[in-house]
Amino acid sequence: MSEANFASSHQRRQEVTGRTEFKFEIGHIAVSDRVLHMMQDSEGFDDFVWESFARHFICDWGDLPSDEKELNDENLEAGGQLFSQYKHSEYGELGILTEEDRSKTVVGFADEWIV
């Protein structure tokens, strides 16, 4: 994963969500090499990534089964990991994980996640 430490990540969250307050911190942002290359090379893909981040930031867990969404809601209160997944007909499935300690948020394609 490539580390992307956006000094103004809070400002970027405000831009993509239109909100000024959030229920959790995101820490550093790490992006898989494949996602990073596609953001640079595929017009429109970066919009999908930022839209997915925006949904994650506002606790819209995307295309997960309801029991996994409920687990995220519990982890939001208890301090556990937060995982969301977003499907796109052209680009596939993107997963976003915020670490339990909120020090890092990682984004990668679903087939890059080691379960």
C-alpha positions as CSV (number, residue, x, y, z in Angstrom):
1,M,0.0,0.0,0.0
2,S,1.2,3.5,-0.7
3,E,0.9,6.0,2.1
4,A,-0.7,9.3,1.3
5,N,-0.6,11.5,4.3
6,F,-2.9,14.4,3.4
7,A,-2.1,17.2,5.8
8,S,-5.5,18.6,5.0
9,S,-7.4,15.3,5.1
10,H,-10.1,16.9,7.3
11,Q,-10.5,19.7,4.8
12,R,-10.7,17.2,1.9
13,R,-13.4,15.3,3.9
14,Q,-15.3,18.6,4.2
15,E,-15.1,19.2,0.5
16,V,-16.3,15.7,-0.6
17,T,-19.0,15.4,1.9
18,G,-20.2,19.0,2.4
19,R,-20.0,18.4,6.2
20,T,-17.9,20.0,8.9
21,E,-18.3,17.4,11.7
22,F,-17.7,13.6,11.5
23,K,-18.3,10.6,13.8
24,F,-14.8,9.3,13.5
25,E,-11.2,10.3,12.6
26,I,-9.5,8.8,9.5
27,G,-5.8,9.2,10.3
28,H,-3.4,8.7,7.5
29,I,-4.7,7.5,4.2
30,A,-3.1,4.5,2.5
31,V,-4.0,3.5,-1.1
32,S,-3.1,0.3,-2.9
33,D,-0.7,0.8,-5.8
34,R,-3.4,-0.5,-8.2
35,V,-5.9,2.1,-6.9
36,L,-3.3,4.9,-7.1
37,H,-2.4,4.0,-10.7
38,M,-6.0,3.9,-11.7
39,M,-6.7,7.2,-10.1
40,Q,-3.9,8.7,-12.2
41,D,-4.7,6.8,-15.5
42,S,-8.4,6.3,-15.6
43,E,-10.6,9.3,-16.1
44,G,-13.5,9.2,-13.7
45,F,-12.0,6.6,-11.4
46,D,-10.7,9.2,-9.0
47,D,-14.3,10.5,-8.7
48,F,-15.5,7.0,-7.8
49,V,-12.8,6.8,-5.1
50,W,-13.6,10.2,-3.6
51,E,-17.3,9.5,-3.7
52,S,-16.7,6.2,-1.9
53,F,-14.6,7.9,0.7
54,A,-17.3,10.5,1.2
55,R,-19.9,7.7,1.8
56,H,-17.5,6.0,4.2
57,F,-16.9,9.2,6.1
58,I,-20.6,9.7,6.7
59,C,-21.1,6.1,7.8
60,D,-22.8,4.9,4.6
61,W,-21.2,1.4,4.6
62,G,-22.1,0.8,0.9
63,D,-22.7,-2.6,-0.5
64,L,-22.2,-4.7,2.6
65,P,-24.7,-7.2,4.0
66,S,-26.9,-5.8,6.7
67,D,-25.2,-7.8,9.5
68,E,-21.8,-6.3,8.5
69,K,-23.3,-2.8,8.5
70,E,-24.7,-3.4,12.0
71,L,-21.2,-4.5,13.1
72,N,-19.8,-1.3,11.7
73,D,-22.4,0.7,13.7
74,E,-21.4,-1.2,16.8
75,N,-17.7,-0.7,16.1
76,L,-18.3,3.0,15.6
77,E,-19.4,3.3,19.2
78,A,-17.0,0.7,20.7
79,G,-13.9,1.8,18.7
80,G,-13.5,-1.3,16.4
81,Q,-12.5,-1.4,12.7
82,L,-14.8,0.2,10.2
83,F,-15.1,-1.4,6.8
84,S,-17.2,-0.4,3.8
85,Q,-17.4,-1.7,0.3
86,Y,-18.6,0.1,-2.9
87,K,-19.4,-1.5,-6.3
88,H,-19.0,0.1,-9.6
89,S,-20.1,-1.5,-12.9
90,E,-16.9,-0.4,-14.7
91,Y,-14.3,-0.4,-12.0
92,G,-15.3,-3.3,-9.7
93,E,-15.5,-3.3,-5.9
94,L,-13.6,-0.9,-3.7
95,G,-13.0,-1.6,0.0
96,I,-12.2,1.1,2.6
97,L,-11.0,0.2,6.1
98,T,-10.5,2.5,9.0
99,E,-8.2,1.0,11.7
100,E,-9.5,0.4,15.2
101,D,-7.4,3.1,16.7
102,R,-8.4,5.5,13.8
103,S,-4.7,6.0,12.9
104,K,-5.1,5.0,9.3
105,T,-7.7,4.5,6.6
106,V,-6.8,2.1,3.7
107,V,-8.5,1.8,0.3
108,G,-8.0,-1.1,-2.1
109,F,-9.9,-3.3,-4.6
110,A,-11.9,-6.1,-3.0
111,D,-9.6,-8.7,-4.5
112,E,-6.6,-7.1,-2.8
113,W,-7.9,-7.6,0.7
114,I,-6.4,-10.5,2.7
115,V,-9.1,-12.0,4.8
